[in-house]
Amino acid sequence: MGIGGMFANTVRKALNTVVPKKLWPKIKKRLRFAFNQRGIKLPVMCGVELERPSLSYIDHAIVIDTDFSFDLPRFIRKFKVHINAEIARARKKEQLESDEDY
């Protein structure tokens, strides 16, 4: 955390004490409740679907463990679209840079 000034060390020490001991347990409790009661809908990204998620809690972090499945034809199609867009973007950038030289 970027804190500067005369009281920076004091504020940093206070936050490093308060967050792990007071705030983090409350955040974990609320997330655990929300996850268990309502569930979390994970998005499908480029044909990759995340399945059977579970939460793991470690100091200062939450880890989502999940299995995945994917639709290979859709994944390949989306990947090709992505690569073609990147190539077009690179060509456009190259064209703009060459036009600036004149």
Beta strands, then each sheet from edge to edge (+ up, - down):
strand 1: 48-58
strand 2: 61-70
sheet 1: 1+ 2-
end
